[in-house]
Amino acid sequence: MWVLKEKPTLSSRRVAMYLKTMYKWAAQEDINYISKNPLASFKMPKAPQKDEEIVVIPRNEVDIVINALAQKRTYRSVDWAAYTEFMLQTAMRTGEVRALEWKDIKENKILVHQNYTLTHGLKDSTKTNKKRWVPLNSKCREILNRCANDERFIFPWDRVAFQSYFRKKLQPLHQKKLISHLYRPYDCRHTAISYWIESGIPVPQVATWAENTSEIIFKHYCNTTKEYEMPEL
């Protein structure tokens, strides 16, 4: 597909995924805008691999971020502060939080087994196709108690709106130098993983909770926490 040759690569891949989804929708029997999907056999090539930038929100800036997101309730009382804080407590990916159902909660743990993608909606698998249980601390339980439980999903809100709102609220803070980075929602996951390590949680356990390998945790996160003094032996 010609669009995949365009730059920047990330944007061209996103456009390609949207095009594929659009053609698939238009060719559906109940839609029938086109008689045949020209991209039915097209498979998205694997994304080029590169080291991911790990940005950790400093502890003194976490409350600034949460308070900014909580200042104004939007359409239908959507609570983006709760969404963000849940990511900070669990290190879950944005789409995994969106896909959580009330039935996934069992004995102070939550089963992560689905992912709500921007291009394909709800998928019955995670990014790595592995299920995992994540423990719920007291902060998580407090957040869940604030959420209405009259729907299937715990956070039944638009992911695109979340990303837009997140940036809109944090941009003025960054311009005024109240926060050191213009953070992205995904940085909440980086922050949680890094603080787990800093708190002394063994790397294999961190890897299990975050659905990653110990190798990845060591490579990307173990050097992002606070500095320590060399002990005298």
Backbone torsions as a table, in degrees:
resi	resn	phi	psi	omega
1	MET	NA	130.9	-173.1
2	TRP	-60.9	-32.2	-175.2
3	VAL	-63.3	-26.7	-179.0
4	LEU	-71.1	-12.6	178.1
5	LYS	-87.9	-8.4	-178.1
6	GLU	-81.4	163.3	179.6
7	LYS	-117.1	149.7	-2.3
8	PRO	-73.6	153.7	-173.4
9	THR	-59.8	-43.4	-177.5
10	LEU	-61.4	-41.8	-180.0
11	SER	-68.2	-40.7	-179.4
12	SER	-65.4	-36.8	176.9
13	ARG	-67.0	-39.4	179.7
14	ARG	-64.4	-43.0	178.2
15	VAL	-62.0	-41.3	179.6
16	ALA	-62.2	-41.1	179.0
17	MET	-66.2	-39.7	177.9
18	TYR	-64.6	-40.8	178.7
19	LEU	-62.6	-44.8	179.6
20	LYS	-60.9	-43.4	179.2
21	THR	-65.2	-39.7	-179.0
22	MET	-63.9	-45.4	179.3
23	TYR	-65.6	-38.9	178.3
24	LYS	-61.6	-43.3	178.1
25	TRP	-64.4	-45.6	-175.7
26	ALA	-65.3	-26.7	-178.0
27	ALA	-90.5	-2.4	179.2
28	GLN	-61.6	147.6	-174.9
29	GLU	-59.2	-38.1	-178.1
30	ASP	-81.6	-10.4	176.5
31	ILE	-99.6	-58.6	172.1
32	ASN	57.0	39.4	173.2
33	TYR	-73.1	-31.2	175.9
34	ILE	-130.3	149.7	-175.7
35	SER	-78.5	-24.9	-176.8
36	LYS	-145.9	139.2	177.9
37	ASN	-81.8	111.8	-177.6
38	PRO	-71.1	-13.1	-178.9
39	LEU	-109.6	17.3	-176.1
40	ALA	-58.9	-36.3	-176.9
41	SER	-96.4	0.3	-177.1
42	PHE	-75.6	130.9	176.2
43	LYS	-115.6	128.9	-179.3
44	MET	-65.6	124.2	177.6
45	PRO	-64.7	154.4	-179.3
46	LYS	-62.8	137.6	-178.6
47	ALA	-66.0	143.9	176.6
48	PRO	-62.2	136.7	-176.8
49	GLN	-85.9	137.2	175.0
50	LYS	-151.6	157.2	178.6
51	ASP	-66.3	131.9	-178.5
52	GLU	-84.4	135.8	177.3
53	GLU	-71.0	126.0	-179.8
54	ILE	-100.8	113.4	178.3
55	VAL	-114.8	123.3	-179.1
56	VAL	-109.3	129.2	178.5
57	ILE	-76.7	119.8	179.5
58	PRO	-59.1	150.7	-177.2
59	ARG	-57.7	-37.0	-178.2
60	ASN	-75.3	-5.9	178.2
61	GLU	-107.5	-12.0	-178.5
62	VAL	-59.9	-48.2	-179.3
63	ASP	-64.3	-33.9	177.8
64	ILE	-62.4	-43.9	179.4
65	VAL	-64.1	-49.4	-178.0
66	ILE	-61.5	-44.5	-178.9
67	ASN	-64.2	-36.6	178.4
68	ALA	-64.8	-40.7	-179.8
69	LEU	-71.8	-24.7	-176.1
70	ALA	-91.4	-5.0	-173.5
71	GLN	-64.2	-32.6	-175.5
72	LYS	-137.9	126.0	174.5
73	ARG	-81.5	139.8	-177.1
74	THR	-105.8	-157.4	-175.4
75	TYR	-49.8	126.2	178.2
76	ARG	58.0	34.0	174.8
77	SER	57.9	37.5	175.9
78	VAL	-65.3	131.4	-176.1
79	ASP	-109.9	86.2	-178.5
80	TRP	-69.9	-23.8	176.2
81	ALA	-64.3	-41.7	178.1
82	ALA	-64.4	-42.2	178.6
83	TYR	-58.7	-47.5	-178.9
84	THR	-64.7	-45.6	-177.4
85	GLU	-65.7	-33.3	177.0
86	PHE	-65.3	-38.6	175.1
87	MET	-63.6	-40.2	-179.4
88	LEU	-65.7	-30.1	-178.6
89	GLN	-85.6	-27.5	-171.6
90	THR	-113.9	-12.2	-175.7
91	ALA	61.2	23.4	178.4
92	MET	-78.3	151.3	176.3
93	ARG	-71.7	156.9	-176.4
94	THR	-55.9	-46.1	-178.8
95	GLY	-69.4	-27.9	177.6
96	GLU	-69.9	-39.9	177.0
97	VAL	-64.0	-43.3	179.5
98	ARG	-60.9	-31.7	-174.9
99	ALA	-88.3	-2.5	-177.5
100	LEU	-66.5	135.6	176.0
101	GLU	-113.5	154.7	-179.5
102	TRP	-60.8	-31.4	-178.6
103	LYS	-71.0	-12.2	-179.1
104	ASP	-78.8	-8.1	-179.2
105	ILE	-86.7	124.4	179.6
106	LYS	-139.8	115.0	172.1
107	GLU	49.1	58.5	176.8
108	ASN	62.4	23.6	172.2
109	LYS	-133.9	157.9	178.2
110	ILE	-128.2	134.0	-179.4
111	LEU	-85.5	121.5	177.4
112	VAL	-102.1	109.3	-174.8
113	HIS	-141.6	1.1	-178.7
114	GLN	-132.9	166.9	179.0
115	ASN	-145.8	130.9	179.4
116	TYR	-101.4	102.2	-174.0
117	THR	-88.1	159.5	179.7
118	LEU	-71.7	-29.3	-174.1
119	THR	-100.0	-29.3	-174.1
120	HIS	-121.5	6.3	180.0
121	GLY	69.5	-144.7	-175.4
122	LEU	-73.6	125.9	176.0
123	LYS	-116.6	137.0	-177.4
124	ASP	-83.9	49.1	177.2
125	SER	-168.6	159.9	175.2
126	THR	-88.5	-178.3	-178.7
127	LYS	-58.2	-37.1	-177.8
128	THR	-104.7	11.2	178.1
129	ASN	62.5	29.8	178.8
130	LYS	-125.2	137.4	175.0
131	LYS	-85.3	153.5	176.0
132	ARG	-154.2	155.8	175.4
133	TRP	-105.0	132.1	178.2
134	VAL	-117.5	126.0	179.7
135	PRO	-68.3	148.0	179.3
136	LEU	-105.5	116.1	177.4
137	ASN	-81.5	-178.3	-176.4
138	SER	-62.6	-33.6	178.5
139	LYS	-66.3	-40.9	177.5
140	CYS	-61.8	-44.0	-179.3
141	ARG	-64.4	-36.1	176.7
142	GLU	-63.5	-43.0	178.8
143	ILE	-62.8	-45.5	-179.2
144	LEU	-63.3	-34.5	178.8
145	ASN	-67.1	-23.4	178.6
146	ARG	-83.4	-16.6	-175.8
147	CYS	-87.3	140.6	175.7
148	ALA	-69.8	135.8	-177.4
149	ASN	-109.9	33.4	-179.5
150	ASP	-99.3	9.0	177.1
151	GLU	-124.9	168.6	-179.6
152	ARG	-65.4	-44.9	-176.1
153	PHE	-96.2	148.2	-179.5
154	ILE	-72.4	-41.7	179.4
155	PHE	-121.9	75.4	-171.5
156	PRO	-83.1	54.3	-173.3
157	TRP	-122.4	162.5	-173.2
158	ASP	-72.5	121.3	-179.9
159	ARG	-63.4	-38.9	179.5
160	VAL	-63.3	-42.0	177.7
161	ALA	-62.5	-36.6	179.5
162	PHE	-62.9	-48.1	-179.3
163	GLN	-62.8	-40.5	179.4
164	SER	-65.7	-45.8	-179.1
165	TYR	-65.3	-40.9	179.8
166	PHE	-57.5	-50.1	-179.1
167	ARG	-66.5	-41.5	-178.5
168	LYS	-60.1	-40.3	-178.2
169	LYS	-77.4	-31.5	-175.5
170	LEU	-89.1	-22.3	-177.3
171	GLN	-58.7	-47.2	178.7
172	PRO	-62.5	-35.2	178.8
173	LEU	-64.8	-39.4	179.5
174	HIS	-69.6	-39.9	179.1
175	GLN	-63.1	-33.9	178.9
176	LYS	-87.6	2.8	179.2
177	LYS	61.6	32.0	174.3
178	LEU	-83.6	-20.6	173.3
179	ILE	-129.9	149.8	-171.7
180	SER	-82.0	-20.1	178.2
181	HIS	-135.0	157.8	168.5
182	LEU	-86.5	88.3	-170.7
183	TYR	-66.9	153.3	174.5
184	ARG	-108.3	157.0	176.6
185	PRO	-52.2	-37.8	-177.1
186	TYR	-65.1	-21.3	178.5
187	ASP	-65.6	-19.7	175.5
188	CYS	-63.7	-38.0	177.3
189	ARG	-65.9	-46.7	177.5
190	HIS	-57.2	-42.6	-177.5
191	THR	-63.0	-46.8	-179.1
192	ALA	-60.7	-47.1	-179.2
193	ILE	-60.8	-44.7	-178.3
194	SER	-64.1	-40.0	-179.5
195	TYR	-74.3	-28.4	172.7
196	TRP	-61.1	-46.0	179.8
197	ILE	-63.3	-44.4	179.9
198	GLU	-61.1	-30.6	-179.5
199	SER	-79.7	-4.4	176.6
200	GLY	95.8	10.3	176.1
201	ILE	-68.0	128.6	179.9
202	PRO	-57.1	141.2	-176.9
203	VAL	-55.2	-43.7	178.2
204	PRO	-58.6	-35.8	178.3
205	GLN	-71.1	-40.7	175.9
206	VAL	-58.8	-44.2	179.9
207	ALA	-61.2	-38.7	179.7
208	THR	-67.2	-47.4	-180.0
209	TRP	-63.4	-37.9	-174.6
210	ALA	-90.2	-3.7	-176.1
211	GLU	56.5	62.8	177.8
212	ASN	-144.7	173.9	175.3
213	THR	-93.8	155.1	176.5
214	SER	-59.6	-34.8	179.2
215	GLU	-60.2	-45.2	179.9
216	ILE	-65.1	-41.8	179.9
217	ILE	-61.5	-46.3	178.4
218	PHE	-61.7	-43.5	-174.8
219	LYS	-68.6	-42.9	-170.0
220	HIS	-102.9	-22.6	-170.7
221	TYR	-116.5	-27.8	-172.5
222	CYS	-70.4	-10.6	177.5
223	ASN	-107.9	13.4	-177.3
224	THR	-107.8	-3.6	-178.6
225	THR	-88.3	-174.9	-173.5
226	LYS	-64.5	158.4	179.5
227	GLU	-83.2	146.1	-179.3
228	TYR	-117.4	151.3	174.8
229	GLU	-83.2	147.2	177.2
230	MET	-69.5	123.1	-179.2
231	PRO	-73.1	153.3	174.7
232	GLU	-91.7	125.9	-177.1
233	LEU	-98.0	NA	NA
